[in-house]
């Protein structure tokens, strides 16, 4: 009987100690696919962009001609680099795209630009 309780106690302590080590991955914001982002082109309307990427998770009332698609991830308690895609509109059409969503290792955003 004593060995049974010892085995249960050891098993329970092992179970509880391993449960404390796991940290749930947390991902927040817009999750975008590379193929979808590649479909967005200069001159598209807001509606066309929304159909491809969806609307941004957070709408900025002060910059209605700018859509920020932001994604943050935390794995094992550590934050990964922030992924960000910014689409600028002029007269309701895409005028500029700032993309570091998929090239976050480079630390330098690429830009597609036409006249502002």
C-alpha positions in Angstrom: 0.0 0.0 0.0 2.9 2.3 0.8 4.5 1.7 -2.6 1.2 2.4 -4.3 0.9 5.9 -2.7 4.6 6.5 -3.4 4.1 5.7 -7.1 1.0 7.9 -7.3 2.8 10.7 -5.6 5.8 10.5 -7.9 3.5 10.2 -11.0 1.5 13.2 -9.9 4.6 15.3 -9.2 6.0 14.5 -12.6 2.7 15.3 -14.3 2.4 18.7 -12.5 6.1 19.6 -13.1 5.8 19.0 -16.9 2.6 21.0 -17.1 4.4 24.1 -15.9 7.0 24.0 -18.6 4.6 24.3 -21.6 3.8 27.9 -22.8 1.0 28.3 -25.3 2.0 30.0 -28.5 0.1 33.3 -29.0 -0.5 34.8 -32.3 -2.4 38.1 -32.7 -3.5 40.3 -35.6 -3.8 39.5 -39.3 -2.5 36.2 -40.6 -1.7 36.7 -44.2 -0.5 34.3 -47.0 2.3 35.1 -49.3 0.3 34.4 -52.4 -2.5 36.7 -51.2 -0.1 39.6 -50.5 1.5 39.1 -54.0 -2.0 39.6 -55.6 -2.3 43.1 -54.2 -1.2 45.6 -56.9 -0.9 49.4 -57.2 -4.2 50.8 -58.5 -6.5 48.3 -56.8 -9.5 49.6 -54.9 -10.1 49.2 -51.2 -12.8 46.7 -51.9 -10.5 44.6 -54.1 -7.8 44.6 -51.3 -10.4 43.7 -48.7 -11.6 40.8 -50.8 -8.0 39.4 -51.1 -6.6 40.2 -47.6 -9.6 41.0 -45.5 -9.8 44.3 -43.6 -7.1 45.1 -41.0 -7.6 43.9 -37.5 -7.4 47.5 -36.2 -8.9 50.4 -38.1 -7.2 53.8 -37.6 -9.8 56.6 -37.7 -7.1 59.2 -38.2 -5.5 57.5 -41.2 -8.4 56.1 -43.3 -6.2 56.0 -46.4 -3.7 53.7 -44.7 -4.4 50.1 -43.8 -2.0 48.4 -41.4 -1.9 44.6 -41.3 0.1 43.7 -38.2 0.9 40.3 -36.8 2.6 39.5 -33.5 3.7 36.1 -32.2 4.9 34.9 -28.9 6.4 31.4 -28.6 7.8 30.0 -25.4 7.4 33.4 -23.7 9.5 35.2 -26.3 8.2 37.7 -28.9 9.1 37.1 -32.5 9.7 40.1 -34.8 6.5 42.0 -35.6 5.2 41.4 -39.1 3.7 44.4 -40.8 2.1 45.1 -44.2 1.1 48.8 -44.8 -1.1 49.7 -47.8 -1.5 53.3 -48.6 -4.5 54.5 -50.7 -4.9 57.7 -52.7 -8.4 58.5 -54.1 -9.6 55.1 -53.1 -6.8 53.1 -54.9 -3.6 51.5 -53.7 -0.8 54.0 -54.2 2.0 52.4 -52.1 2.7 49.1 -50.4 5.2 48.8 -47.6 5.9 45.1 -46.9 8.1 43.5 -44.2 5.5 40.9 -43.4 7.4 38.0 -45.0 11.0 39.3 -45.0 11.2 40.1 -41.3 14.6 38.4 -41.1 16.0 41.2 -43.4 14.9 43.9 -41.0 14.4 46.2 -44.0 11.0 46.8 -45.5 10.6 46.7 -49.3 8.5 49.4 -51.0 6.5 49.6 -54.2 5.9 53.2 -55.0 4.1 55.3 -57.5 3.7 59.1 -57.2 2.0 60.3 -54.0 
